[in-house]
Amino acid sequence: MGDHVLVTGGAGYIGSHACKQLRAAGYVPVTFDNLGTGWRDAVKFGPFVQGDLMDPEALAGAFAQYRPVAVMHFAALSQVGESMTDPGRYWRENVTGALNLVQAALAAGCKRLVFSSTCATYGDHDGVLLDEATVQQPLNAYGGSKLAIEQMLRDFGASDALETVIFRYFNVAGADPEAEIGEFHRPETHLIPLVLDAATGKREALTVNGTDYPTRDGTCLRDYVHVMDLVDAHVLGLRWLEAGKGSAVFCLGSGAGFTVREVMARSAAITGREIPLREGPRRAGDAVSLVSGSQRAIDTLGWRPERSTLDQMIGDAWRWHQVGDYQK
């Protein structure tokens, strides 16, 4: 049995895939999740602790019981629209939750943390490839809270020798190719599963939020990265810390952007289904274009986003979409 790694949000979409890859890499992932948006059925690869980051005693208990050598921190509120209308909730739960986690880890002598950040910390840099040196100017409380946590981690690095790897990424897509786990949100907010819901009739139509953006077809442009590529990078980040290479920041993306209409067109081709759509207004807080440059991760970590083609991401999501439902 390998070392334990505490995975906050391990019952969620990205966290559950990280747990699968951690187990494959020889670790024992310990999921810490309040099941607010995660699913108990997604916890398949190691022990489960039902707890909340706002509860310091629950965190202390998890660290005392499992003595993890590192933390992967995925748990967070992450809806841009909600963060625009209820910013207090995002600042309170994301930032205070992360503070409680870091303090519990340090109290237990655990000084390695891999953090799930976001390209939403950058704000809107139209037509610019976002890399680690790009100025961070978040447009919403979600991005703002993640940026605050990044700074918090640096401060604890200076005061307590906390070592962190920070990953900034944007649209995560696809699913476990074996369809053992996948993406399942209620309510669903991510584009590809929404498109697939519309393709299967689970949703009457897909609402396209904004068709007048200055892009090649008027819809928002985003960089999509396959969830398995993404969590592979997190395992590499953990190995980086274990090798004593120190704190680092990496952007993760395919380096290519696709518009909403392009995702819909490929989804229609792969599923053989029509995607009914309706046009809606722009959403507050949405950037025009976000494409993440990942050369540092490729050159330094040895990361290879080999699965992050639009066809594979949609194809794997489609396979899961037909068999996966944590509420069955």
Sine and cosine of phi, psi and omega as CSV:
sin_phi,cos_phi,sin_psi,cos_psi,sin_omega,cos_omega
0.00,0.00,0.71,-0.70,-0.06,-1.00
-1.00,0.04,-0.10,-1.00,0.02,-1.00
-0.93,0.38,0.50,-0.87,0.06,-1.00
-0.99,0.11,0.62,-0.78,0.12,-0.99
-0.80,-0.60,0.83,-0.56,0.03,-1.00
-0.99,0.17,0.82,-0.58,-0.04,-1.00
-0.90,-0.45,0.98,-0.21,0.06,-1.00
-0.97,0.24,0.69,-0.73,-0.09,-1.00
0.97,0.25,0.38,0.92,-0.06,-1.00
-0.94,0.34,-0.16,0.99,0.08,-1.00
-1.00,-0.07,0.00,1.00,0.00,-1.00
-1.00,-0.02,-0.10,-0.99,-0.10,-1.00
-0.87,0.50,-0.89,0.45,-0.06,-1.00
-0.95,0.31,-0.66,0.75,-0.04,-1.00
-0.87,0.50,-0.63,0.78,-0.01,-1.00
-0.93,0.37,-0.60,0.80,0.07,-1.00
-0.92,0.39,-0.59,0.81,0.07,-1.00
-0.89,0.45,-0.64,0.77,0.02,-1.00
-0.89,0.46,-0.64,0.77,0.02,-1.00
-0.88,0.47,-0.70,0.72,-0.03,-1.00
-0.96,0.30,-0.53,0.85,0.09,-1.00
-0.89,0.45,-0.69,0.72,0.02,-1.00
-0.89,0.45,-0.66,0.75,0.02,-1.00
-0.89,0.45,-0.46,0.89,-0.01,-1.00
-1.00,0.04,0.03,1.00,0.08,-1.00
0.99,-0.17,0.10,1.00,0.03,-1.00
-0.99,-0.10,0.20,-0.98,0.14,-0.99
-0.93,-0.37,0.97,-0.23,0.00,-1.00
-0.98,0.22,0.77,-0.64,0.05,-1.00
-0.95,-0.31,0.94,-0.34,-0.01,-1.00
-0.98,0.20,0.80,-0.61,0.12,-0.99
-0.89,-0.47,0.92,-0.38,-0.16,-0.99
-0.44,-0.90,0.62,-0.79,0.04,-1.00
-1.00,-0.02,0.00,1.00,-0.01,-1.00
0.87,0.49,0.40,0.92,0.09,-1.00
-0.91,0.40,-0.68,0.74,0.07,-1.00
-0.80,-0.60,-0.13,0.99,0.03,-1.00
-1.00,-0.01,0.03,-1.00,-0.10,-0.99
-0.75,-0.66,0.75,-0.66,0.02,-1.00
-0.86,0.51,-0.58,0.81,-0.02,-1.00
-0.93,0.37,-0.24,0.97,0.03,-1.00
-1.00,0.10,-0.14,0.99,-0.02,-1.00
-1.00,-0.02,0.99,-0.13,-0.13,-0.99
-0.79,-0.61,-0.05,1.00,-0.26,-0.97
-0.86,-0.52,0.09,1.00,-0.01,-1.00
0.08,-1.00,-0.09,-1.00,-0.05,-1.00
-0.90,0.43,0.36,-0.93,0.00,-1.00
-0.80,-0.59,0.75,-0.66,0.14,-0.99
-0.87,-0.49,0.90,-0.45,0.08,-1.00
-1.00,0.08,0.93,-0.36,-0.05,-1.00
-0.36,-0.93,0.22,-0.98,-0.08,-1.00
-0.87,-0.50,0.64,-0.77,0.02,-1.00
-0.90,0.43,-0.33,0.95,0.04,-1.00
-0.99,0.15,0.02,1.00,-0.04,-1.00
-0.91,-0.41,1.00,-0.04,-0.04,-1.00
-0.84,0.55,-0.54,0.84,-0.01,-1.00
-0.92,0.39,-0.63,0.78,0.04,-1.00
-0.90,0.43,-0.64,0.77,0.04,-1.00
-0.90,0.43,-0.72,0.69,0.00,-1.00
-0.86,0.50,-0.63,0.78,0.01,-1.00
-0.91,0.42,-0.64,0.77,0.01,-1.00
-0.91,0.41,-0.68,0.74,0.02,-1.00
-0.91,0.41,-0.64,0.77,-0.01,-1.00
-0.92,0.40,-0.63,0.78,-0.06,-1.00
-0.96,0.29,-0.65,0.76,-0.17,-0.99
-0.95,-0.31,-0.27,0.96,0.03,-1.00
0.74,0.67,0.84,0.54,-0.04,-1.00
-0.92,0.40,0.53,-0.85,0.04,-1.00
-1.00,0.10,-0.25,0.97,-0.04,-1.00
-0.31,-0.95,0.23,-0.97,0.04,-1.00
-0.83,-0.56,0.66,-0.75,0.27,-0.96
-0.93,-0.38,0.86,-0.51,-0.15,-0.99
-0.95,-0.31,0.98,-0.21,0.05,-1.00
-0.95,-0.31,-0.44,0.90,-0.15,-0.99
-0.87,0.49,0.81,-0.58,0.01,-1.00
-0.12,-0.99,0.44,-0.90,0.27,-0.96
-0.97,0.25,0.66,-0.75,-0.18,-0.98
-0.62,-0.79,0.31,0.95,-0.02,-1.00
-1.00,-0.07,0.90,-0.44,-0.07,-1.00
-0.85,0.53,-0.73,0.68,-0.04,-1.00
-0.87,0.49,-0.72,0.70,0.02,-1.00
-0.90,0.44,-0.58,0.81,-0.02,-1.00
-0.93,0.37,-0.37,0.93,0.06,-1.00
-0.97,0.22,-0.53,0.85,-0.06,-1.00
-1.00,-0.10,-0.39,0.92,0.00,-1.00
-0.70,-0.71,0.90,0.44,-0.07,-1.00
-0.89,0.46,-0.52,0.86,-0.03,-1.00
-0.86,0.52,-0.63,0.78,0.01,-1.00
-0.89,0.46,-0.63,0.78,-0.03,-1.00
-0.95,0.32,-0.68,0.73,0.04,-1.00
-0.92,0.40,-0.62,0.79,-0.03,-1.00
-0.94,0.34,-0.81,0.58,-0.15,-0.99
-0.98,0.19,-0.68,0.73,-0.02,-1.00
-0.93,0.37,-0.76,0.65,-0.10,-0.99
-0.97,0.24,-0.74,0.67,0.01,-1.00
-0.91,0.42,-0.62,0.78,0.05,-1.00
-0.87,0.50,-0.69,0.72,0.02,-1.00
-0.91,0.41,-0.62,0.78,0.04,-1.00
-0.88,0.47,-0.72,0.70,0.03,-1.00
-0.87,0.50,-0.66,0.75,-0.01,-1.00
-0.89,0.45,-0.75,0.66,-0.03,-1.00
-0.89,0.46,-0.68,0.73,-0.01,-1.00
-0.91,0.41,-0.61,0.79,0.05,-1.00
-0.92,0.40,-0.65,0.76,0.01,-1.00
-0.89,0.45,-0.75,0.67,-0.03,-1.00
-0.90,0.44,-0.62,0.78,0.02,-1.00
-0.89,0.46,-0.48,0.88,0.00,-1.00
-1.00,-0.03,0.03,1.00,0.00,-1.00
0.99,0.16,0.26,0.97,0.01,-1.00
-1.00,-0.10,0.91,-0.42,-0.15,-0.99
-0.85,-0.52,0.41,0.91,0.07,-1.00
-0.80,-0.59,0.79,-0.61,-0.07,-1.00
-0.62,-0.78,0.76,-0.65,0.11,-0.99
-0.96,-0.28,0.84,-0.55,-0.16,-0.99
-0.92,-0.39,0.75,-0.66,0.06,-1.00
-1.00,0.06,0.99,-0.12,0.07,-1.00
-0.98,-0.18,-0.38,-0.93,-0.18,-0.98
-0.40,-0.92,0.50,-0.86,0.14,-0.99
-0.93,0.36,-0.16,0.99,0.09,-1.00
-0.91,0.41,-0.23,0.97,0.09,-1.00
-0.93,0.36,-0.30,0.95,-0.06,-1.00
-0.99,0.11,-0.47,0.88,-0.13,-0.99
0.98,0.20,-0.53,-0.85,-0.11,-0.99
-0.97,-0.26,0.95,-0.32,0.09,-1.00
-0.86,-0.51,0.99,0.10,-0.16,-0.99
-0.88,0.48,0.83,-0.56,0.10,-0.99
0.97,0.23,0.15,0.99,-0.03,-1.00
-0.97,-0.25,0.72,-0.69,0.12,-0.99
-0.97,0.26,0.88,-0.47,-0.10,-0.99
-0.99,0.17,0.84,-0.54,0.07,-1.00
-0.78,-0.62,-0.12,-0.99,-0.12,-0.99
-0.90,0.43,-0.35,0.94,-0.04,-1.00
-0.99,-0.10,-0.09,1.00,-0.02,-1.00
-0.90,0.43,0.66,-0.75,0.01,-1.00
-0.88,0.48,0.71,-0.70,-0.01,-1.00
-0.99,-0.13,0.90,-0.44,-0.01,-1.00
-0.66,-0.76,0.97,0.26,-0.11,-0.99
-0.87,0.50,0.55,-0.84,-0.02,-1.00
-1.00,-0.10,-0.16,0.99,-0.12,-0.99
-0.52,-0.85,0.20,-0.98,-0.08,-1.00
-0.93,0.36,-0.44,0.90,0.08,-1.00
-0.89,0.46,-0.82,0.58,0.03,-1.00
-0.89,0.45,-0.61,0.79,0.01,-1.00
-0.89,0.45,-0.67,0.74,-0.01,-1.00
-0.92,0.38,-0.60,0.80,0.03,-1.00
-0.93,0.38,-0.62,0.79,0.05,-1.00
-0.90,0.43,-0.64,0.77,0.04,-1.00
-0.89,0.46,-0.62,0.78,0.02,-1.00
-0.92,0.39,-0.63,0.77,0.07,-1.00
-0.83,0.56,-0.72,0.70,0.00,-1.00
-0.92,0.40,-0.63,0.77,0.05,-1.00
-0.85,0.53,-0.70,0.72,-0.01,-1.00
-0.89,0.45,-0.63,0.78,0.05,-1.00
-0.90,0.44,-0.65,0.76,0.00,-1.00
-0.89,0.45,-0.67,0.74,0.03,-1.00
-0.95,0.30,-0.41,0.91,0.13,-0.99
-0.91,0.42,-0.64,0.77,0.00,-1.00
-0.95,0.31,-0.60,0.80,-0.12,-0.99
-1.00,0.00,-0.55,0.83,-0.16,-0.99
-0.78,-0.63,0.19,0.98,0.00,-1.00
0.87,0.48,0.49,0.87,0.13,-0.99
-0.92,0.39,0.77,-0.64,0.02,-1.00
-0.96,-0.28,0.78,-0.62,-0.08,-1.00
-0.73,-0.68,0.57,-0.82,0.26,-0.96
-0.92,-0.39,0.84,-0.55,-0.02,-1.00
-0.96,-0.28,0.81,-0.59,0.07,-1.00
-0.93,-0.36,0.80,-0.59,0.08,-1.00
-0.95,-0.31,0.84,-0.54,0.01,-1.00
-0.53,-0.85,0.20,-0.98,-0.05,-1.00
-0.88,-0.48,-0.99,-0.17,-0.15,-0.99
-1.00,0.10,0.95,-0.30,0.05,-1.00
-1.00,0.01,0.68,-0.74,-0.11,-0.99
-0.58,-0.82,0.10,-0.99,0.02,-1.00
0.99,0.12,-0.18,-0.98,-0.03,-1.00
-0.38,-0.93,0.19,-0.98,0.12,-0.99
-0.77,0.64,0.85,-0.52,-0.03,-1.00
-0.86,0.51,-0.39,0.92,0.03,-1.00
-1.00,0.07,-0.03,1.00,0.04,-1.00
0.85,0.52,0.47,0.88,0.06,-1.00
-0.97,0.22,-0.56,0.83,0.08,-1.00
-0.64,-0.77,0.20,-0.98,-0.02,-1.00
-0.15,-0.99,-0.30,-0.95,-0.06,-1.00
-0.99,-0.10,0.83,-0.56,-0.03,-1.00
-0.48,-0.88,0.98,-0.22,0.03,-1.00
-0.89,-0.45,0.56,-0.83,0.14,-0.99
-0.72,-0.70,0.95,-0.32,0.00,1.00
-0.97,0.23,0.41,-0.91,0.04,-1.00
-0.98,0.19,0.68,-0.73,0.00,-1.00
-0.77,-0.64,-0.20,0.98,-0.07,-1.00
-1.00,0.09,0.57,-0.82,-0.21,-0.98
-0.88,0.48,-0.79,0.61,-0.14,-0.99
-0.89,0.45,-0.74,0.67,0.07,-1.00
-0.89,0.45,-0.53,0.85,0.08,-1.00
-0.90,0.43,-0.68,0.74,0.04,-1.00
-0.88,0.47,-0.68,0.73,-0.02,-1.00
-0.93,0.36,-0.55,0.83,0.12,-0.99
-0.87,0.49,-0.67,0.74,0.02,-1.00
-0.92,0.39,-0.58,0.81,0.00,-1.00
-0.92,0.40,-0.55,0.83,-0.06,-1.00
-1.00,-0.09,-0.05,1.00,0.00,-1.00
1.00,0.07,0.03,1.00,0.07,-1.00
-0.93,0.38,-0.40,0.92,0.04,-1.00
-0.80,-0.61,0.69,-0.72,-0.07,-1.00
-0.87,0.49,-0.67,0.75,0.00,-1.00
-0.31,-0.95,0.37,-0.93,0.11,-0.99
-1.00,0.00,0.78,-0.62,0.08,-1.00
-1.00,0.00,0.85,-0.53,0.04,-1.00
-1.00,-0.02,0.91,-0.42,-0.09,-1.00
-1.00,0.06,1.00,-0.02,0.03,-1.00
0.99,-0.15,0.87,-0.50,0.02,-1.00
-0.82,-0.57,0.24,0.97,-0.05,-1.00
-0.86,-0.51,0.40,0.92,0.05,-1.00
-0.96,0.28,0.48,-0.88,0.01,-1.00
-0.98,0.20,0.89,0.45,0.07,-1.00
-0.85,-0.53,-0.01,-1.00,-0.12,-0.99
-0.92,0.40,-0.34,0.94,0.06,-1.00
-0.71,-0.70,0.22,0.98,0.07,-1.00
1.00,0.01,-0.10,1.00,0.02,-1.00
-0.95,-0.31,0.37,-0.93,-0.04,-1.00
-0.82,0.57,0.54,-0.84,0.02,-1.00
-0.91,-0.42,0.77,-0.64,-0.05,-1.00
-0.70,-0.71,0.43,-0.90,0.11,-0.99
-1.00,-0.06,0.79,-0.61,0.00,-1.00
-0.93,-0.36,0.68,-0.73,0.03,-1.00
-0.80,-0.60,0.68,-0.73,-0.02,-1.00
-0.92,0.39,0.69,-0.73,-0.06,-1.00
-0.85,0.52,-0.56,0.83,0.00,-1.00
-0.96,0.29,-0.60,0.80,0.13,-0.99
-0.88,0.48,-0.68,0.74,-0.04,-1.00
-0.87,0.49,-0.75,0.67,-0.06,-1.00
-0.96,0.27,-0.43,0.90,0.16,-0.99
-0.85,0.53,-0.66,0.75,0.02,-1.00
-0.89,0.45,-0.60,0.80,0.01,-1.00
-0.91,0.41,-0.62,0.79,0.07,-1.00
-0.91,0.41,-0.65,0.76,0.07,-1.00
-0.89,0.46,-0.60,0.80,0.05,-1.00
-0.90,0.44,-0.63,0.78,0.06,-1.00
-0.90,0.43,-0.69,0.72,0.04,-1.00
-0.88,0.48,-0.61,0.79,0.04,-1.00
-0.85,0.53,-0.73,0.68,0.00,-1.00
-0.92,0.39,-0.65,0.76,0.00,-1.00
-0.90,0.44,-0.49,0.87,0.02,-1.00
-0.99,0.17,0.01,1.00,0.06,-1.00
0.97,0.23,0.45,0.90,-0.07,-1.00
-1.00,0.06,-0.09,1.00,0.13,-0.99
1.00,0.07,0.05,-1.00,-0.06,-1.00
-0.92,0.39,0.54,-0.84,-0.04,-1.00
-0.38,-0.93,0.34,-0.94,0.06,-1.00
-0.83,-0.55,0.71,-0.71,0.03,-1.00
-0.69,-0.72,0.67,-0.74,0.19,-0.98
-1.00,0.00,0.58,-0.82,-0.01,-1.00
-0.77,-0.63,0.86,-0.51,0.06,-1.00
-0.19,-0.98,0.07,-1.00,0.01,-1.00
-1.00,0.08,-0.27,0.96,-0.06,-1.00
0.99,0.14,0.02,1.00,0.02,-1.00
-0.82,-0.57,0.59,-0.81,0.01,-1.00
-0.93,-0.38,0.56,-0.83,0.05,-1.00
-0.77,-0.64,0.60,-0.80,0.03,-1.00
-0.99,0.11,0.23,-0.97,0.04,-1.00
-0.85,0.52,-0.70,0.72,-0.01,-1.00
-0.90,0.43,-0.57,0.82,0.02,-1.00
-0.93,0.37,-0.64,0.77,0.06,-1.00
-0.89,0.45,-0.66,0.75,0.02,-1.00
-0.89,0.46,-0.67,0.74,-0.03,-1.00
-0.91,0.43,-0.69,0.72,0.02,-1.00
-0.93,0.37,-0.58,0.81,0.03,-1.00
-0.90,0.44,-0.66,0.75,0.04,-1.00
-0.89,0.46,-0.65,0.76,-0.01,-1.00
-0.93,0.38,-0.66,0.75,-0.07,-1.00
-0.96,0.28,-0.63,0.78,-0.03,-1.00
-1.00,0.07,-0.33,0.94,-0.10,-1.00
0.94,0.34,0.36,0.93,-0.04,-1.00
-0.88,-0.48,0.48,-0.88,0.12,-0.99
-0.97,0.23,0.60,-0.80,0.04,-1.00
-0.94,-0.33,0.99,-0.12,0.03,-1.00
-0.92,0.38,0.64,-0.77,-0.03,-1.00
-0.67,-0.74,0.41,-0.91,0.17,-0.99
-0.73,-0.68,0.53,-0.85,-0.04,-1.00
-1.00,-0.07,0.72,-0.69,0.02,-1.00
-0.79,-0.61,0.08,-1.00,0.00,-1.00
-0.96,0.26,0.26,-0.97,0.11,-0.99
-0.86,0.51,0.46,-0.89,0.12,-0.99
-0.99,-0.10,0.65,-0.76,0.06,-1.00
-0.88,0.47,0.67,-0.74,0.07,-1.00
1.00,0.00,-0.05,1.00,0.01,-1.00
-0.99,0.10,0.77,-0.63,0.09,-1.00
-0.99,0.15,0.37,-0.93,0.00,-1.00
-0.93,0.36,-0.79,0.61,-0.14,-0.99
-0.60,-0.80,0.76,-0.65,0.06,-1.00
-0.70,-0.72,0.94,-0.35,0.04,-1.00
-0.79,-0.62,0.77,-0.63,-0.15,-0.99
-0.97,-0.22,0.85,-0.52,0.11,-0.99
-0.99,0.17,0.69,-0.72,-0.12,-0.99
-0.81,-0.58,0.40,0.92,-0.12,-0.99
-0.90,0.44,-0.58,0.81,0.01,-1.00
-0.89,0.45,-0.69,0.73,0.01,-1.00
-0.90,0.43,-0.61,0.79,0.00,-1.00
-0.93,0.38,-0.73,0.69,-0.08,-1.00
-0.97,0.24,-0.61,0.79,-0.16,-0.99
-1.00,-0.10,-0.71,0.71,-0.01,-1.00
-1.00,0.07,-0.33,0.94,-0.11,-0.99
0.98,0.21,0.43,0.90,-0.02,-1.00
-0.97,0.24,0.61,-0.79,0.04,-1.00
-0.73,-0.68,0.96,-0.29,0.01,-1.00
-0.98,0.21,0.90,0.43,-0.16,-0.99
-0.95,0.30,-0.41,0.91,-0.06,-1.00
-1.00,-0.05,-0.07,1.00,-0.20,-0.98
-1.00,0.07,0.73,0.68,0.21,-0.98
-1.00,-0.09,0.49,-0.87,-0.03,-1.00
-0.86,0.50,-0.65,0.76,-0.03,-1.00
-0.90,0.44,-0.67,0.74,-0.02,-1.00
-0.95,0.31,-0.63,0.77,0.01,-1.00
-0.88,0.47,-0.72,0.69,0.01,-1.00
-0.93,0.37,-0.65,0.76,-0.02,-1.00
-0.89,0.45,-0.70,0.71,0.03,-1.00
-0.92,0.39,-0.63,0.78,0.05,-1.00
-0.90,0.43,-0.61,0.79,-0.01,-1.00
-0.92,0.40,-0.65,0.76,0.04,-1.00
-0.88,0.48,-0.74,0.67,0.03,-1.00
-0.89,0.45,-0.64,0.77,-0.06,-1.00
-0.85,0.52,-0.50,0.87,-0.05,-1.00
-1.00,0.08,-0.34,0.94,-0.07,-1.00
-0.84,-0.54,-0.33,0.94,-0.19,-0.98
-0.99,-0.16,0.80,-0.61,0.09,-1.00
-0.34,-0.94,0.96,-0.29,-0.05,-1.00
-0.93,0.37,-0.16,0.99,-0.01,-1.00
-0.99,-0.11,-0.01,1.00,-0.01,-1.00
-0.90,0.43,0.00,0.00,0.00,0.00
